[in-house]
Amino acid sequence: MSLETEFERVSLPLEDPFTISRGTQTEAENVIVRVTDDAGMTGIGGAAPSAHYGETADTVAAVMPDLLDAVERVGDPHAIREIEGELRAVVNGNPAARCAVSIAVHDLAAKRLGVPLYRLWGLDPNDAPKTSFTVGLDETDRVREKAAAAVEAGYPVLKIKLGTDRDRELIDAVREAAPDARLRVDANEAWTPKEAVAKSAWLAERDVEFVEQPVPAENPEGLRYVYERSELPIAADESCMTAADVPAVADRCDIANLKLMKTGSLSEARRLIAAARAHGLEVMCGCMIESNASIAAAAQLAPLLDYVDIDGSLLLAEDPYEGVDLWGGDVRLADQDRAGTGARPASE
C-alpha cells in the first residue's frame, strides 16, 4: 500500500467578529490535510492553530511537509499508533499540526472499513450531549441580540465569554434574552482568584452551570483557590493540554476540557478522557474556530463526554467542508451517512 499526502492553507471568514478577553478575530486561518490511498480514497483533517499556544498557520505549514513524509513512510492508514509515534518523533510540539494529520489518517482508516469513526470506537451515537453555542464579548446590546438569536435558532445551551468590567451586565443581558437557556461561562484566564470566587456567587444566582478557566494557567494555586471556594463547578481548559496534565489539575477543577488542537491527536484526546475519568473528573470537548475538516472529528468523541462545545464551524460565514449536523445543538452522529469523521467537501 502507498499513501499520497497534501495540505493547503485556508482563510475562513467569520459570520461576526469574535472577541474573548485576549482579543478579536474576524477570520480563522486553518490548514487542511488530505491523505489518499492507492484506491483513491481520501482522509480529511484540519489544523486550527492558536498563537496562544505558540502555533500559527505559518508554523503549521512549516512542519507539515515533514509530518506528511512520516505518514508516507509508514504507508498504512490503519497503523495509527505507529503513525502518531512517528509524528511525535518528527515534531515534538505543534499539536494542531500533528492533530490535523491524525484526523486525516483516522478518517481514511474508518472510510476503508466503511464505518463512521464513532462505530470504529464502539460508541453509541445516542449518548452524545448537545453542543453549546458561544456568544463572544461585545457591546451589551449586541450580546443580548446574539443570545436571543441563538435561542431562536434552536440552541438551548449557550456559552458566554466574560472577562471585562461589564461581566455582570453582560450575563444579565443574556439571562434577559434567554431566560430558559442553559448557560456556561468562560473567562479565558481573565480573572484573579478572589475575583473569580466573588463572581461565582452571582453567576450561581443566575443559574450558570459552570465557569471555564477563570484564572491564568500559570497560576495553578490560584485555580485551586477558586475551586475550593467557588459556588460553581470549575472547568480547566488552558490548564489542561494533554493526558499528562490531568493529575495536576484533578484536585483543582471539576471538569477537564480537552481540545483536539491542544492534544495533538485523536488518540491523545481519548487518553485524556480516560485519565480524567480515572481521577473522577467530568469531561468536555471544546474547540477553536475550525472548519468541519476537524470539527467533524471532535463530534465523533461526543458519546464519551459530559459536555460538548464544538460550535467552531457554526461561527464561520462559509466553510469549504461539511461535517456532522450540529444545527440546534444536537450532535447528530446517528444521522451520519458517511464513513470516517463525516467531513467532506461542501461542493460534493
N, C-alpha and C positions, 0 to 999 in steps of 0.2 A: 504494500500500500504506500502511496505517496500523498502528500498534502501540499497544497499551494496556499499561500497567505498574502494578504494585502491589508492596508489600512488607509484611511483618509480622515482629514480634519473637517469638521462641520461647525459652522456658527449658527446657532439656533436662536432666533428672536423670541423674547418673552411676550406673553399677552399683555402684561403690565410690568412696569419696573418693580423689582422685588428687593425689599430692604429688610435687613436684620441689623442687630446692634453694631455689626462690624462694617457695614457699607451697603451699597446698592448696586444691582446689576440689571442690565437691560437685555443681555443676551448670554447664552451659555455656550462655551467652547467645549465640544465633545470630540472624541476620536473614535471612529468606528472601525472595528476589526472584522475581517472575513477570513474564514478558514474553509477551504474547499477540498473534498476528497477526489480520488481519481474517477469516481462515478458522477461527478458534477454536483454533488450535494454540498450545500454551504451552511456553515455555522456562523452566527452573527453575535458580536459582542460590542460593548461600548465602554469608553472611559469618560468620566466626568470629573476631571481633576480640580482640586481646590488649592488655591495658593495658601490657605490657612494651614494646610498640611504639607506645604513645600512642593506642590505639583502644579504645573500649568500645561496647556496644550503643547507648548514648546518642549517641555521636559518629556512629556509622553511621546511625542513624535521622535525625540532624540533617541530614546531607548527602545522604541518599538521594533526597529529592524533586528536588533539582537534577540529580542523576545521571540519574534516570529521565526527567526533562524532556528531557535531551540525547538519550536514546535515542528518544523520541517525535519529536523534531525531525528526526532523521536518517530514521527511519521504515522502514529496511530492515535486517533482521537479518543479511543477507549482507554488508552494508557494515561488516564488523567492524573493519577498520583505522580507518575514519572514526569509528565509534562510540567506539573506545578512545581515539582522539585527542581527541574531544570530552570524554570523561570526565576525561582528564588536564587539559584546559583548565579544566574546571569545578572540579575538586578535585585539587590537586596531590599532597596527602598521602592519608591514609585508604586505604591499599592494600586492606584487607579489604573495604571498602565498594565500591570500584571493581571488585574481583575478582568479587564476587557478581553484579554486572551483566554483566561479561564472560562469566562462566559461563552465565548465563541466555541471553545472546544467542547464544553458541556452541551451546548445547543446541537452541535454536529453529532456528538455521540448518541444523544437521545433521538435525533432525527434518523440516524442509521438504524436504530432499533424500532422506529415507528411509534414512539410513545412520547407524551408530554413529559417534561423533566420531573414534575411532581410525582408522576407514576413510577418513574425510574427509581425515585427515592422512597416509594411505598407510602405516600402521603394521601390523606383524604381531602379532596378539594373543598368539601363542605365544612371543614374546620377553619377555613380562612376568616379572620376577623375583617371588619370593614376598615378601609384606609381613611385616615383623616385628610382634610383639605386645609392647606396652610393659608393664613391671612398674614401678609407681611406688614411691617411697620409703614405707616403713612399718616397723613393728617387724620384727625379723629373722624370727621365726617366720611372720609373715604374708606376708613377701616370699617365703619358702620355699614356703608354701602356694599363693600366686598363680602362682609359676613352675611348680610341679607341675601345677596346674590348667590352665595354658595349654598345656603339653606334652600333657597328657591330652586336651585338646580338639583336638589335632592341629596346633598351631602349632610348627614346627620352628625358628623364628628368634625370639629374644627380645631386646628392648632393655631394659636395666636402668638405671634412674635412680640416679645416685650424687651425691655432694656432701655427705657427712656425715663425722663422725669414726668411723663404723662401716662405711666402704666395703669394707674387706677382708672383714669379717664378712658383709656382705650378698652380695658376689659369691661367697663360699664357700658360703653357704646356697643360692644359685641353682644353683651347679655341683652341689651335692649333690642337689638336687631334679631337675635337668635335665642329667644328665651328657653327653648326646649332642646337646643343643641348640646351635645357632649363637648366640653371644652378642655383643651390641654394647652399648656403654656410653655414656651421655650424662650429663655433669656439669653441663650448663646454666650454664656460666661460673663454677662454684663453686670452682675450684682456683687456686692460684698456679702460675706456670710451673714452679718447681722441684718442687712437689708433684705436678704432672701428670706430669712426667718420671719421678719415683720410682714413682708408681702405675702407669705404663705397664709397668714391668718385671714387677710381679707380676700385672698383668692379662694380660700376654702369656703368663705361665706357666699361666694358667687358660684359655688358648685363646680369648681375646676377639678378635673380628675387627678392631675399630677403636674409637677414642674420639671422641665428638662434642663439640665446643665445650668444651674443658677449661678455658679461661680467659676472662675477660671480653672482649667485643668491643672495649671501649675500650682494650685493651692489645694492639695488633697486633704489637708487637715481642715481647711475651710469647708470642703464638701462634707466631711464627717460632722462638723459643727452644725451644718444645715440639716443633714439627715437626722441627727439626734434630737433636733428641736422643731423641725418643720411640722406644720399641721397637715401637710400633703405629702404623698409619696414623691420620691426624687428619682429621676432618670439620669443616668450617666451617659453622655454622648461623647464629647471631646475627651473625656477622661477614660474612655474605653475604646481602644482601637482594634485589638486582636484578642484571641482567647487568653493569651498570656497576661493581659491586663485585668481579667475578671477577678482573680483572687485579691488583688489590691483594692478593688472598688466594692467588693462584696459586703464589707461592713460599713459602707458609707453611701449606699443607694438601695433602692428597691427594685429598679428596672435597669437592665443593661440594654443600651441602644446601639445596635450594630448598623453599619452602613457598608455595602459591598465595596465602596471606593476606599474605605479605611482598612478593610480586612485583607484585601489583596487577592482573594479567590473565593469561589463559592464553597470550596472545601473548608477554608478557614472560617467562613461565616457559619457553617454548620458546627464546627468545633467550638466556636464562641457560644452558640446556642446551648450546646451540651455542657460547656463549662459553667454557664450562667445557671442552668437548671441544677447542676450538681451543688452549687452554692446557694440554692434557694431563692434565686432572683427570677423575676418575670423578665420577659424579653420583648423588645420592639425592634423592628427594622425600619430605619429611616432612609433618606436618600439625599443626593444633591439635586440640582436641576438637571435632569437627564433625559435623553432620548429613550424611547421604548426599546432601543437596542440593548439597554441594560436594565431598565425598569421591569421589563418582562421577566428577566431572571430573578429579580428581587421578589416578584409576585409568586414565584414557584416555592419560596420559603414560607409563605403566609400560613399554611396549616401548622407550622411549628411554633408560631408566635402568639403572644398575648395581645400585642398592639401592632398596628401597621400604619406606616407613614410614608407611602411610596407614591406621592402625588406629583413627583418632579416633572413627568411628561405632561401632566394636566395644566401646568403653568406656562407651557410653550404656546406661541402663536401658531407654529407649524412644526411638524416632526416628520422627517423622511421615513420613519418607521412606525408601524402599528404594533400593538402588543396585546397583552391580556386586557380585556374590557374592565375598566375601573370606574366608569361613569356612575355617579350616585354613591360612590364609596365601596360598592361591592366588588370584591376581587373574584371575578367570575372564572375561576380555573375550570370548573365543571363544564363551562361552555367552550373551553379552548378546543378548537377544531384542528389544531396543527400539532405535530410532534415538536419536540425541543422546548425552547422557552416560550414560543409563541410569537417571537419577534419576526417581522417580515417587512420588506419594503412597502411603503404606502402605495406605491404605483402598481402593486400586484392586484 
